[in-house]
Amino acid sequence: MINNPEKINNLIKKLNQVPDEVWKEAIKEVEEEKLEIQTEKLDLKLEKGHAICFDFDGVIHKYSKGWQDGSIYDEYNKNILDLMLLLQKLEIPIYICSTRKPEQIINWWNQQGFWAEAIKITDDITFWNDLKFVGVTNRKLPAQLYIDDRAYKYTGQTVKQFILENSMK
Ligand SMILES: [Mg+2]
């Protein structure tokens, strides 16, 4: 049983030594250990069973040259993949929300050999709570956290504060 941050850190370090075989092997280890991590022990402010949403371009997909021709041309961000895996093992459902067509992301994801399969979040679903699959949608669904490279965290700022925070200094 893994229930201490140090062990998780080591695990994440291992997951970072990519090449595909290492990656798959490390993922298998995670699966086998079943990661019985108690969120309380880690002092995470995240709630089990409540989804976390990931943006695709600039987060999962490195997107180093911007949109280009609309293809998924760049490599994936290993840190984010480690994070997604860890969160799902902590029983936090994860989904991807992007303006891209979900099918494009699903096809790409399912060719990578990641630990879980990606599936489309159908229109009848309001809350994503699946812990087996990674959901993909172009609709904004509720989430306890949105991980996005273009986000602005709104905590009650006035117009003036917004302008100041978004000005060149
Ligand atoms: Mg983005």
Backbone and ligand atoms as CSV (ligand in chain L), in Angstrom:
chain,resi,resn,atom,element,x,y,z
A,1,MET,N,N,0.846,-1.209,0.000
A,1,MET,CA,C,0.000,0.000,0.000
A,1,MET,C,C,0.882,1.261,0.000
A,2,ILE,N,N,0.524,2.167,-0.840
A,2,ILE,CA,C,1.282,3.415,-0.907
A,2,ILE,C,C,0.472,4.494,-0.213
A,3,ASN,N,N,0.989,5.009,0.850
A,3,ASN,CA,C,0.210,6.042,1.541
A,3,ASN,C,C,1.099,7.143,2.085
A,4,ASN,N,N,2.282,7.277,1.519
A,4,ASN,CA,C,3.067,8.422,1.952
A,4,ASN,C,C,3.605,9.198,0.759
A,5,PRO,N,N,3.674,10.503,0.926
A,5,PRO,CA,C,4.049,11.381,-0.184
A,5,PRO,C,C,5.396,11.015,-0.798
A,6,GLU,N,N,6.327,10.562,0.043
A,6,GLU,CA,C,7.662,10.255,-0.466
A,6,GLU,C,C,7.601,9.120,-1.488
A,7,LYS,N,N,6.811,8.118,-1.142
A,7,LYS,CA,C,6.687,6.971,-2.041
A,7,LYS,C,C,6.023,7.397,-3.353
A,8,ILE,N,N,5.059,8.290,-3.240
A,8,ILE,CA,C,4.386,8.787,-4.438
A,8,ILE,C,C,5.362,9.589,-5.295
A,9,ASN,N,N,6.189,10.384,-4.624
A,9,ASN,CA,C,7.191,11.147,-5.361
A,9,ASN,C,C,8.145,10.230,-6.118
A,10,ASN,N,N,8.560,9.160,-5.453
A,10,ASN,CA,C,9.452,8.206,-6.112
A,10,ASN,C,C,8.781,7.574,-7.313
A,11,LEU,N,N,7.506,7.277,-7.119
A,11,LEU,CA,C,6.726,6.658,-8.189
A,11,LEU,C,C,6.631,7.601,-9.383
A,12,ILE,N,N,6.368,8.857,-9.081
A,12,ILE,CA,C,6.254,9.846,-10.149
A,12,ILE,C,C,7.599,10.012,-10.852
A,13,LYS,N,N,8.675,9.971,-10.059
A,13,LYS,CA,C,10.015,10.042,-10.662
A,13,LYS,C,C,10.200,8.899,-11.642
A,14,LYS,N,N,9.764,7.735,-11.235
A,14,LYS,CA,C,9.887,6.559,-12.082
A,14,LYS,C,C,9.071,6.744,-13.371
A,15,LEU,N,N,7.877,7.272,-13.193
A,15,LEU,CA,C,7.009,7.492,-14.350
A,15,LEU,C,C,7.621,8.501,-15.329
A,16,ASN,N,N,8.552,9.300,-14.825
A,16,ASN,CA,C,9.158,10.322,-15.667
A,16,ASN,C,C,10.277,9.794,-16.571
A,17,GLN,N,N,10.778,8.593,-16.248
A,17,GLN,CA,C,11.864,8.049,-17.080
A,17,GLN,C,C,11.252,7.438,-18.311
A,18,VAL,N,N,10.626,8.221,-19.072
A,18,VAL,CA,C,9.774,7.726,-20.117
A,18,VAL,C,C,10.163,6.504,-20.941
A,19,PRO,N,N,10.920,6.530,-22.029
A,19,PRO,CA,C,10.744,5.547,-23.104
A,19,PRO,C,C,9.524,4.634,-22.910
A,20,ASP,N,N,8.892,4.329,-23.998
A,20,ASP,CA,C,7.599,3.655,-23.931
A,20,ASP,C,C,7.537,2.424,-23.038
A,21,GLU,N,N,8.578,1.564,-23.132
A,21,GLU,CA,C,8.522,0.348,-22.306
A,21,GLU,C,C,8.538,0.700,-20.817
A,22,VAL,N,N,9.402,1.649,-20.482
A,22,VAL,CA,C,9.527,2.059,-19.072
A,22,VAL,C,C,8.186,2.613,-18.603
A,23,TRP,N,N,7.614,3.433,-19.464
A,23,TRP,CA,C,6.343,4.067,-19.165
A,23,TRP,C,C,5.262,3.018,-18.890
A,24,LYS,N,N,5.163,2.071,-19.814
A,24,LYS,CA,C,4.134,1.031,-19.664
A,24,LYS,C,C,4.394,0.175,-18.427
A,25,GLU,N,N,5.682,-0.106,-18.196
A,25,GLU,CA,C,6.058,-0.908,-17.042
A,25,GLU,C,C,5.686,-0.179,-15.746
A,26,ALA,N,N,6.006,1.105,-15.713
A,26,ALA,CA,C,5.720,1.906,-14.527
A,26,ALA,C,C,4.221,1.979,-14.278
A,27,ILE,N,N,3.472,2.119,-15.349
A,27,ILE,CA,C,2.028,2.196,-15.209
A,27,ILE,C,C,1.482,0.882,-14.655
A,28,LYS,N,N,2.067,-0.211,-15.148
A,28,LYS,CA,C,1.629,-1.524,-14.659
A,28,LYS,C,C,1.858,-1.607,-13.147
A,29,GLU,N,N,3.007,-1.115,-12.724
A,29,GLU,CA,C,3.321,-1.118,-11.295
A,29,GLU,C,C,2.283,-0.340,-10.496
A,30,VAL,N,N,1.928,0.810,-11.033
A,30,VAL,CA,C,0.930,1.636,-10.349
A,30,VAL,C,C,-0.368,0.868,-10.238
A,31,GLU,N,N,-0.760,0.250,-11.345
A,31,GLU,CA,C,-1.999,-0.518,-11.369
A,31,GLU,C,C,-1.941,-1.633,-10.324
A,32,GLU,N,N,-0.788,-2.333,-10.296
A,32,GLU,CA,C,-0.672,-3.468,-9.396
A,32,GLU,C,C,-0.695,-3.042,-7.936
A,33,GLU,N,N,-0.074,-1.931,-7.659
A,33,GLU,CA,C,-0.024,-1.472,-6.271
A,33,GLU,C,C,-1.366,-0.928,-5.814
A,34,LYS,N,N,-2.226,-0.664,-6.761
A,34,LYS,CA,C,-3.581,-0.160,-6.533
A,34,LYS,C,C,-3.635,1.172,-5.780
A,35,LEU,N,N,-2.480,1.701,-5.491
A,35,LEU,CA,C,-2.394,3.028,-4.890
A,35,LEU,C,C,-3.505,3.386,-3.917
A,36,GLU,N,N,-3.487,2.714,-2.798
A,36,GLU,CA,C,-4.524,3.015,-1.813
A,36,GLU,C,C,-4.140,4.274,-1.039
A,37,ILE,N,N,-4.151,5.355,-1.732
A,37,ILE,CA,C,-3.718,6.607,-1.124
A,37,ILE,C,C,-4.913,7.309,-0.480
A,38,GLN,N,N,-4.710,7.742,0.716
A,38,GLN,CA,C,-5.756,8.504,1.393
A,38,GLN,C,C,-5.490,9.978,1.126
A,39,THR,N,N,-6.447,10.657,0.542
A,39,THR,CA,C,-6.223,12.068,0.237
A,39,THR,C,C,-5.960,12.875,1.509
A,40,GLU,N,N,-6.572,12.437,2.606
A,40,GLU,CA,C,-6.376,13.174,3.864
A,40,GLU,C,C,-4.911,13.142,4.284
A,41,LYS,N,N,-4.286,11.981,4.059
A,41,LYS,CA,C,-2.887,11.837,4.474
A,41,LYS,C,C,-1.975,12.752,3.673
A,42,LEU,N,N,-2.380,13.020,2.451
A,42,LEU,CA,C,-1.591,13.915,1.603
A,42,LEU,C,C,-1.975,15.365,1.830
A,43,ASP,N,N,-3.042,15.594,2.562
A,43,ASP,CA,C,-3.545,16.934,2.781
A,43,ASP,C,C,-3.955,17.629,1.492
A,44,LEU,N,N,-4.429,16.854,0.555
A,44,LEU,CA,C,-4.892,17.455,-0.689
A,44,LEU,C,C,-6.229,18.133,-0.442
A,45,LYS,N,N,-6.410,19.263,-1.118
A,45,LYS,CA,C,-7.682,19.975,-0.977
A,45,LYS,C,C,-8.711,19.452,-1.985
A,46,LEU,N,N,-8.421,18.314,-2.572
A,46,LEU,CA,C,-9.272,17.798,-3.642
A,46,LEU,C,C,-10.205,16.735,-3.103
A,47,GLU,N,N,-11.403,16.696,-3.669
A,47,GLU,CA,C,-12.400,15.750,-3.180
A,47,GLU,C,C,-12.532,14.546,-4.093
A,48,LYS,N,N,-12.553,13.389,-3.480
A,48,LYS,CA,C,-12.797,12.163,-4.232
A,48,LYS,C,C,-14.163,12.240,-4.905
A,49,GLY,N,N,-14.260,11.682,-6.073
A,49,GLY,CA,C,-15.557,11.598,-6.741
A,49,GLY,C,C,-15.955,12.858,-7.484
A,50,HIS,N,N,-15.204,13.936,-7.301
A,50,HIS,CA,C,-15.512,15.187,-8.005
A,50,HIS,C,C,-14.482,15.402,-9.113
A,51,ALA,N,N,-14.974,15.610,-10.297
A,51,ALA,CA,C,-14.103,15.625,-11.480
A,51,ALA,C,C,-13.083,16.761,-11.493
A,52,ILE,N,N,-11.998,16.499,-12.193
A,52,ILE,CA,C,-11.040,17.548,-12.543
A,52,ILE,C,C,-10.964,17.569,-14.070
A,53,CYS,N,N,-11.034,18.777,-14.611
A,53,CYS,CA,C,-11.067,18.966,-16.057
A,53,CYS,C,C,-9.701,19.411,-16.575
A,54,PHE,N,N,-9.259,18.783,-17.647
A,54,PHE,CA,C,-7.981,19.147,-18.280
A,54,PHE,C,C,-8.235,19.718,-19.665
A,55,ASP,N,N,-7.633,20.847,-19.916
A,55,ASP,CA,C,-7.598,21.394,-21.269
A,55,ASP,C,C,-6.649,20.505,-22.088
A,56,PHE,N,N,-6.780,20.526,-23.400
A,56,PHE,CA,C,-5.929,19.660,-24.230
A,56,PHE,C,C,-4.692,20.395,-24.750
A,57,ASP,N,N,-4.903,21.377,-25.618
A,57,ASP,CA,C,-3.765,22.065,-26.244
A,57,ASP,C,C,-3.050,22.963,-25.240
A,58,GLY,N,N,-1.755,22.761,-25.126
A,58,GLY,CA,C,-0.976,23.567,-24.187
A,58,GLY,C,C,-0.940,22.972,-22.796
A,59,VAL,N,N,-1.680,21.867,-22.604
A,59,VAL,CA,C,-1.664,21.178,-21.311
A,59,VAL,C,C,-1.261,19.713,-21.543
A,60,ILE,N,N,-2.144,18.950,-22.177
A,60,ILE,CA,C,-1.820,17.544,-22.465
A,60,ILE,C,C,-0.938,17.467,-23.718
A,61,HIS,N,N,-1.365,18.174,-24.743
A,61,HIS,CA,C,-0.637,18.254,-26.013
A,61,HIS,C,C,0.277,19.471,-25.927
A,62,LYS,N,N,1.569,19.254,-26.140
A,62,LYS,CA,C,2.513,20.370,-25.922
A,62,LYS,C,C,2.226,21.604,-26.773
A,63,TYR,N,N,1.789,21.428,-28.018
A,63,TYR,CA,C,1.257,22.561,-28.772
A,63,TYR,C,C,2.293,23.671,-28.904
A,64,SER,N,N,3.555,23.281,-29.151
A,64,SER,CA,C,4.632,24.283,-29.127
A,64,SER,C,C,4.565,25.283,-30.274
A,65,LYS,N,N,3.834,24.926,-31.345
A,65,LYS,CA,C,3.746,25.852,-32.480
A,65,LYS,C,C,2.324,26.356,-32.711
A,66,GLY,N,N,1.483,26.240,-31.690
A,66,GLY,CA,C,0.113,26.723,-31.843
A,66,GLY,C,C,-0.739,25.797,-32.702
A,67,TRP,N,N,-1.797,26.339,-33.243
A,67,TRP,CA,C,-2.809,25.521,-33.917
A,67,TRP,C,C,-2.298,24.837,-35.180
A,68,GLN,N,N,-1.482,25.512,-35.985
A,68,GLN,CA,C,-0.999,24.974,-37.276
A,68,GLN,C,C,-2.165,24.547,-38.168
A,69,ASP,N,N,-2.161,23.278,-38.623
A,69,ASP,CA,C,-3.238,22.820,-39.513
A,69,ASP,C,C,-4.357,22.109,-38.747
A,70,GLY,N,N,-4.324,22.194,-37.433
A,70,GLY,CA,C,-5.373,21.563,-36.630
A,70,GLY,C,C,-5.070,20.123,-36.256
A,71,SER,N,N,-3.900,19.628,-36.686
A,71,SER,CA,C,-3.556,18.255,-36.315
A,71,SER,C,C,-2.920,18.244,-34.920
A,72,ILE,N,N,-2.843,17.039,-34.351
A,72,ILE,CA,C,-2.174,16.879,-33.051
A,72,ILE,C,C,-0.745,16.464,-33.383
A,73,TYR,N,N,0.122,17.456,-33.551
A,73,TYR,CA,C,1.451,17.225,-34.141
A,73,TYR,C,C,2.546,17.082,-33.090
A,74,ASP,N,N,2.285,17.537,-31.878
A,74,ASP,CA,C,3.360,17.620,-30.892
A,74,ASP,C,C,3.302,16.442,-29.919
A,75,GLU,N,N,4.333,16.330,-29.071
A,75,GLU,CA,C,4.336,15.233,-28.103
A,75,GLU,C,C,3.450,15.560,-26.898
A,76,TYR,N,N,3.157,14.531,-26.129
A,76,TYR,CA,C,2.344,14.758,-24.927
A,76,TYR,C,C,3.221,15.223,-23.775
A,77,ASN,N,N,2.594,15.871,-22.827
A,77,ASN,CA,C,3.280,16.389,-21.650
A,77,ASN,C,C,3.284,15.316,-20.561
A,78,LYS,N,N,4.448,14.756,-20.325
A,78,LYS,CA,C,4.549,13.624,-19.397
A,78,LYS,C,C,4.142,14.002,-17.972
A,79,ASN,N,N,4.459,15.201,-17.574
A,79,ASN,CA,C,4.075,15.613,-16.216
A,79,ASN,C,C,2.565,15.588,-16.039
A,80,ILE,N,N,1.868,16.045,-17.062
A,80,ILE,CA,C,0.405,16.067,-16.983
A,80,ILE,C,C,-0.159,14.648,-17.005
A,81,LEU,N,N,0.439,13.782,-17.817
A,81,LEU,CA,C,-0.031,12.401,-17.860
A,81,LEU,C,C,0.171,11.722,-16.501
A,82,ASP,N,N,1.303,11.977,-15.863
A,82,ASP,CA,C,1.543,11.442,-14.516
A,82,ASP,C,C,0.479,11.959,-13.552
A,83,LEU,N,N,0.194,13.226,-13.674
A,83,LEU,CA,C,-0.781,13.842,-12.783
A,83,LEU,C,C,-2.174,13.248,-12.996
A,84,MET,N,N,-2.536,13.063,-14.248
A,84,MET,CA,C,-3.855,12.495,-14.545
A,84,MET,C,C,-3.984,11.085,-13.973
A,85,LEU,N,N,-2.929,10.307,-14.160
A,85,LEU,CA,C,-2.919,8.945,-13.634
A,85,LEU,C,C,-3.058,8.960,-12.114
A,86,LEU,N,N,-2.266,9.797,-11.482
A,86,LEU,CA,C,-2.300,9.875,-10.022
A,86,LEU,C,C,-3.682,10.281,-9.521
A,87,LEU,N,N,-4.258,11.303,-10.138
A,87,LEU,CA,C,-5.575,11.782,-9.698
A,87,LEU,C,C,-6.628,10.696,-9.855
A,88,GLN,N,N,-6.572,9.989,-10.975
A,88,GLN,CA,C,-7.568,8.931,-11.171
A,88,GLN,C,C,-7.405,7.834,-10.118
A,89,LYS,N,N,-6.160,7.537,-9.764
A,89,LYS,CA,C,-5.924,6.539,-8.718
A,89,LYS,C,C,-6.388,7.046,-7.351
A,90,LEU,N,N,-6.436,8.340,-7.199
A,90,LEU,CA,C,-6.956,8.928,-5.962
A,90,LEU,C,C,-8.477,9.010,-5.978
A,91,GLU,N,N,-9.055,8.370,-6.996
A,91,GLU,CA,C,-10.519,8.321,-7.149
A,91,GLU,C,C,-11.120,9.670,-7.509
A,92,ILE,N,N,-10.366,10.427,-8.237
A,92,ILE,CA,C,-10.868,11.690,-8.765
A,92,ILE,C,C,-11.095,11.494,-10.267
A,93,PRO,N,N,-12.349,11.563,-10.705
A,93,PRO,CA,C,-12.623,11.368,-12.138
A,93,PRO,C,C,-11.963,12.469,-12.959
A,94,ILE,N,N,-11.401,12.110,-14.077
A,94,ILE,CA,C,-10.750,13.122,-14.910
A,94,ILE,C,C,-11.349,13.135,-16.307
A,95,TYR,N,N,-11.466,14.331,-16.844
A,95,TYR,CA,C,-11.931,14.434,-18.229
A,95,TYR,C,C,-11.198,15.558,-18.942
A,96,ILE,N,N,-11.250,15.473,-20.261
A,96,ILE,CA,C,-10.602,16.466,-21.114
A,96,ILE,C,C,-11.691,17.301,-21.773
A,97,CYS,N,N,-11.559,18.601,-21.696
A,97,CYS,CA,C,-12.499,19.479,-22.384
A,97,CYS,C,C,-11.702,20.352,-23.349
A,98,SER,N,N,-12.082,20.279,-24.613
A,98,SER,CA,C,-11.354,21.015,-25.649
A,98,SER,C,C,-12.331,21.440,-26.732
A,99,THR,N,N,-11.980,22.508,-27.428
A,99,THR,CA,C,-12.818,22.928,-28.553
A,99,THR,C,C,-12.634,22.007,-29.763
A,100,ARG,N,N,-11.628,21.150,-29.721
A,100,ARG,CA,C,-11.466,20.166,-30.800
A,100,ARG,C,C,-12.627,19.188,-30.789
A,101,LYS,N,N,-12.807,18.486,-31.895
A,101,LYS,CA,C,-13.816,17.423,-31.929
A,101,LYS,C,C,-13.335,16.304,-31.001
A,102,PRO,N,N,-14.190,15.836,-30.104
A,102,PRO,CA,C,-13.772,14.787,-29.158
A,102,PRO,C,C,-13.155,13.578,-29.857
A,103,GLU,N,N,-13.700,13.208,-31.011
A,103,GLU,CA,C,-13.201,12.014,-31.730
A,103,GLU,C,C,-11.711,12.132,-32.054
A,104,GLN,N,N,-11.278,13.322,-32.407
A,104,GLN,CA,C,-9.860,13.508,-32.761
A,104,GLN,C,C,-8.958,13.214,-31.553
A,105,ILE,N,N,-9.365,13.732,-30.401
A,105,ILE,CA,C,-8.581,13.517,-29.179
A,105,ILE,C,C,-8.646,12.050,-28.749
A,106,ILE,N,N,-9.842,11.479,-28.849
A,106,ILE,CA,C,-10.013,10.071,-28.452
A,106,ILE,C,C,-9.130,9.165,-29.310
A,107,ASN,N,N,-9.144,9.380,-30.623
A,107,ASN,CA,C,-8.305,8.556,-31.514
A,107,ASN,C,C,-6.839,8.694,-31.159
A,108,TRP,N,N,-6.435,9.924,-30.950
A,108,TRP,CA,C,-5.032,10.176,-30.599
A,108,TRP,C,C,-4.686,9.500,-29.262
A,109,TRP,N,N,-5.497,9.754,-28.258
A,109,TRP,CA,C,-5.244,9.218,-26.906
A,109,TRP,C,C,-5.125,7.697,-26.940
A,110,ASN,N,N,-6.064,7.055,-27.643
A,110,ASN,CA,C,-6.104,5.592,-27.620
A,110,ASN,C,C,-4.991,4.947,-28.442
A,111,GLN,N,N,-4.226,5.766,-29.162
A,111,GLN,CA,C,-3.065,5.222,-29.883
A,111,GLN,C,C,-1.788,5.328,-29.049
A,112,GLN,N,N,-1.839,5.974,-27.904
A,112,GLN,CA,C,-0.621,6.251,-27.143
A,112,GLN,C,C,-0.226,5.148,-26.173
A,113,GLY,N,N,-1.151,4.243,-25.868
A,113,GLY,CA,C,-0.842,3.181,-24.908
A,113,GLY,C,C,-0.830,3.656,-23.469
A,114,PHE,N,N,-1.636,4.675,-23.174
A,114,PHE,CA,C,-1.745,5.139,-21.796
A,114,PHE,C,C,-2.502,4.110,-20.947
A,115,TRP,N,N,-2.557,4.365,-19.642
A,115,TRP,CA,C,-3.119,3.380,-18.713
A,115,TRP,C,C,-4.626,3.198,-18.850
A,116,ALA,N,N,-5.311,4.222,-19.322
A,116,ALA,CA,C,-6.773,4.129,-19.422
A,116,ALA,C,C,-7.219,4.556,-20.812
A,117,GLU,N,N,-8.353,4.041,-21.207
A,117,GLU,CA,C,-8.904,4.374,-22.513
A,117,GLU,C,C,-9.689,5.685,-22.414
A,118,ALA,N,N,-9.711,6.425,-23.496
A,118,ALA,CA,C,-10.528,7.643,-23.538
A,118,ALA,C,C,-11.845,7.349,-24.236
A,119,ILE,N,N,-12.915,7.898,-23.709
A,119,ILE,CA,C,-14.227,7.732,-24.349
A,119,ILE,C,C,-14.943,9.084,-24.400
A,120,LYS,N,N,-15.886,9.174,-25.310
A,120,LYS,CA,C,-16.630,10.416,-25.474
A,120,LYS,C,C,-17.654,10.568,-24.341
A,121,ILE,N,N,-17.776,11.752,-23.819
A,121,ILE,CA,C,-18.815,12.033,-22.823
A,121,ILE,C,C,-20.079,12.379,-23.606
A,122,THR,N,N,-21.050,11.510,-23.507
A,122,THR,CA,C,-22.267,11.687,-24.309
A,122,THR,C,C,-23.121,12.838,-23.762
A,123,ASP,N,N,-24.009,13.329,-24.612
A,123,ASP,CA,C,-24.778,14.541,-24.281
A,123,ASP,C,C,-25.700,14.387,-23.063
A,124,ASP,N,N,-26.042,13.147,-22.718
A,124,ASP,CA,C,-26.944,12.942,-21.578
A,124,ASP,C,C,-26.206,13.044,-20.243
A,125,ILE,N,N,-24.897,13.132,-20.281
A,125,ILE,CA,C,-24.112,13.171,-19.036
A,125,ILE,C,C,-23.880,14.612,-18.581
A,126,THR,N,N,-24.290,14.867,-17.331
A,126,THR,CA,C,-24.101,16.212,-16.762
A,126,THR,C,C,-22.872,16.238,-15.859
A,127,PHE,N,N,-22.676,15.161,-15.104
A,127,PHE,CA,C,-21.530,15.075,-14.191
A,127,PHE,C,C,-20.643,13.905,-14.604
A,128,TRP,N,N,-19.363,14.164,-14.758
A,128,TRP,CA,C,-18.443,13.078,-15.104
A,128,TRP,C,C,-17.936,12.448,-13.817
A,129,ASN,N,N,-18.278,11.154,-13.595
A,129,ASN,CA,C,-17.832,10.513,-12.360
A,129,ASN,C,C,-17.237,9.128,-12.591
A,130,ASP,N,N,-16.853,8.871,-13.829
A,130,ASP,CA,C,-16.288,7.567,-14.168
A,130,ASP,C,C,-14.803,7.519,-13.766
A,131,LEU,N,N,-14.416,6.432,-13.108
A,131,LEU,CA,C,-13.021,6.321,-12.647
A,131,LEU,C,C,-12.194,5.359,-13.498
A,132,LYS,N,N,-12.863,4.775,-14.485
A,132,LYS,CA,C,-12.160,3.789,-15.311
A,132,LYS,C,C,-11.656,4.436,-16.608
A,133,PHE,N,N,-12.469,5.310,-17.159
A,133,PHE,CA,C,-12.133,5.944,-18.433
A,133,PHE,C,C,-11.777,7.413,-18.243
A,134,VAL,N,N,-11.105,7.935,-19.255
A,134,VAL,CA,C,-10.876,9.375,-19.318
A,134,VAL,C,C,-11.930,9.917,-20.281
A,135,GLY,N,N,-12.764,10.796,-19.795
A,135,GLY,CA,C,-13.830,11.347,-20.637
A,135,GLY,C,C,-13.295,12.453,-21.537
A,136,VAL,N,N,-13.907,12.590,-22.701
A,136,VAL,CA,C,-13.522,13.675,-23.610
A,136,VAL,C,C,-14.786,14.363,-24.105
A,137,THR,N,N,-14.769,15.678,-24.037
A,137,THR,CA,C,-15.949,16.448,-24.443
A,137,THR,C,C,-15.539,17.816,-24.965
A,138,ASN,N,N,-16.440,18.448,-25.708
A,138,ASN,CA,C,-16.214,19.859,-26.037
A,138,ASN,C,C,-17.241,20.737,-25.321
A,139,ARG,N,N,-17.941,20.126,-24.337
A,139,ARG,CA,C,-18.869,20.892,-23.498
A,139,ARG,C,C,-18.195,21.132,-22.159
A,140,LYS,N,N,-18.481,22.243,-21.554
A,140,LYS,CA,C,-17.939,22.480,-20.216
A,140,LYS,C,C,-18.847,21.800,-19.196
A,141,LEU,N,N,-18.295,20.857,-18.490
A,141,LEU,CA,C,-19.021,20.142,-17.440
A,141,LEU,C,C,-18.513,20.635,-16.083
A,142,PRO,N,N,-19.302,20.395,-15.023
A,142,PRO,CA,C,-18.830,20.804,-13.702
A,142,PRO,C,C,-17.508,20.114,-13.335
A,143,ALA,N,N,-16.680,20.798,-12.582
A,143,ALA,CA,C,-15.412,20.229,-12.122
A,143,ALA,C,C,-14.969,20.970,-10.872
A,144,GLN,N,N,-14.218,20.279,-10.011
A,144,GLN,CA,C,-13.697,20.965,-8.818
A,144,GLN,C,C,-12.473,21.802,-9.177
A,145,LEU,N,N,-11.891,21.514,-10.345
A,145,LEU,CA,C,-10.709,22.260,-10.782
A,145,LEU,C,C,-10.608,22.161,-12.297
A,146,TYR,N,N,-10.271,23.278,-12.930
A,146,TYR,CA,C,-10.023,23.288,-14.376
A,146,TYR,C,C,-8.547,23.589,-14.579
A,147,ILE,N,N,-7.866,22.702,-15.277
A,147,ILE,CA,C,-6.437,22.895,-15.524
A,147,ILE,C,C,-6.278,23.345,-16.972
A,148,ASP,N,N,-5.923,24.607,-17.124
A,148,ASP,CA,C,-5.936,25.215,-18.456
A,148,ASP,C,C,-4.790,26.211,-18.561
A,149,ASP,N,N,-4.087,26.204,-19.666
A,149,ASP,CA,C,-2.949,27.110,-19.827
A,149,ASP,C,C,-3.379,28.551,-20.082
A,150,ARG,N,N,-4.644,28.792,-20.335
A,150,ARG,CA,C,-5.095,30.152,-20.599
A,150,ARG,C,C,-6.053,30.670,-19.526
A,151,ALA,N,N,-6.098,30.016,-18.392
A,151,ALA,CA,C,-7.100,30.388,-17.384
A,151,ALA,C,C,-6.695,31.645,-16.608
A,152,TYR,N,N,-7.681,32.351,-16.148
A,152,TYR,CA,C,-7.482,33.465,-15.224
A,152,TYR,C,C,-8.292,33.114,-13.991
A,153,LYS,N,N,-7.644,33.015,-12.869
A,153,LYS,CA,C,-8.376,32.623,-11.670
A,153,LYS,C,C,-9.109,33.822,-11.102
A,154,TYR,N,N,-10.437,33.765,-11.135
A,154,TYR,CA,C,-11.232,34.874,-10.650
A,154,TYR,C,C,-11.580,34.684,-9.184
A,155,THR,N,N,-11.149,35.621,-8.360
A,155,THR,CA,C,-11.428,35.523,-6.920
A,155,THR,C,C,-12.077,36.819,-6.436
A,156,GLY,N,N,-12.810,37.487,-7.327
A,156,GLY,CA,C,-13.524,38.700,-6.939
A,156,GLY,C,C,-12.857,39.997,-7.373
A,157,GLN,N,N,-11.912,39.922,-8.258
A,157,GLN,CA,C,-11.201,41.123,-8.699
A,157,GLN,C,C,-12.141,42.154,-9.330
A,158,THR,N,N,-11.795,43.422,-9.112
A,158,THR,CA,C,-12.521,44.510,-9.776
A,158,THR,C,C,-11.931,44.705,-11.174
A,159,VAL,N,N,-12.566,45.567,-11.968
A,159,VAL,CA,C,-12.052,45.875,-13.310
A,159,VAL,C,C,-10.618,46.388,-13.202
A,160,LYS,N,N,-10.402,47.300,-12.248
A,160,LYS,CA,C,-9.075,47.883,-12.089
A,160,LYS,C,C,-8.028,46.807,-11.776
A,161,GLN,N,N,-8.393,45.930,-10.839
A,161,GLN,CA,C,-7.450,44.863,-10.483
A,161,GLN,C,C,-7.148,43.971,-11.685
A,162,PHE,N,N,-8.206,43.683,-12.453
A,162,PHE,CA,C,-8.015,42.833,-13.630
A,162,PHE,C,C,-7.036,43.490,-14.615
A,163,ILE,N,N,-7.270,44.779,-14.862
A,163,ILE,CA,C,-6.405,45.503,-15.803
A,163,ILE,C,C,-4.956,45.519,-15.304
A,164,LEU,N,N,-4.800,45.782,-14.010
A,164,LEU,CA,C,-3.445,45.813,-13.457
A,164,LEU,C,C,-2.762,44.456,-13.560
A,165,GLU,N,N,-3.517,43.413,-13.241
A,165,GLU,CA,C,-2.933,42.057,-13.267
A,165,GLU,C,C,-2.590,41.627,-14.681
A,166,ASN,N,N,-3.254,42.221,-15.673
A,166,ASN,CA,C,-3.026,41.804,-17.048
A,166,ASN,C,C,-2.294,42.864,-17.867
A,167,SER,N,N,-1.563,43.700,-17.172
A,167,SER,CA,C,-0.769,44.706,-17.870
A,167,SER,C,C,0.699,44.314,-17.848
A,168,MET,N,N,1.425,44.788,-18.846
A,168,MET,CA,C,2.885,44.597,-18.877
A,168,MET,C,C,3.460,45.452,-17.763
A,169,LYS,N,N,4.408,44.895,-17.056
A,169,LYS,CA,C,5.011,45.701,-15.982
A,169,LYS,C,C,6.396,46.170,-16.400
L,1,MG,MG,MG,-5.061,25.445,-24.042
